[in-house]
Amino acid sequence: MELLQEAGVSVPKGFVAKSPDEAYAIAKKLGSKDVVIKAQVLAGGRGKGTFSSGLKGGVKIVFSPEEAKAVSSQMIGKKLITKQTGAKGRICNQVLICERKYPRREYYFAITMERSFQVSTCRQDTGGYVYDIQFQKLNIMYMRDKKFYP
């Protein structure tokens, strides 16, 4: 988020928490009536994933610092299982706590490594957030790629 802010892109205020107590403090500091908690795990499909704690979804909206603490305690230190991680899942060591925004329009933007060409690719989609690979294939007409060769 810092890179986007430095480039002048408007992003929600937010901070990373490594413990439920930090999540509580950040939610309180933001002072918003509702905040978003997002599991920081290197895997797609977090929103549809399930934690080893039983919590469903790696992206949650909460309405108080106390709720931020409770929800983050079910994420931090627990495995998140998604389509991309398989059954073994990935440990969530931290969560992003940020203010909730109500966008008029959504965009998807990612920088990925295109292994077949060994180049970085910037991918954007003006059709909104891409939830999974199957949807991405259906929505490919909105997708634009730009490859950067060394």
Secondary structure, DSSP 8 states (H G I E B T S, - for coil): -HHHHHTT-----EEEESSHHHHHHHHHHH--S-EEEEE--SSS-GGG-EETTS-B-SEEEESSHHHHHHHHHTTTTSEEE-TTT-TT-EE---EEEEE----SS--EEEEEEETTTTEEEEEEETT----SHHHHHHTGGGEEEEEE--
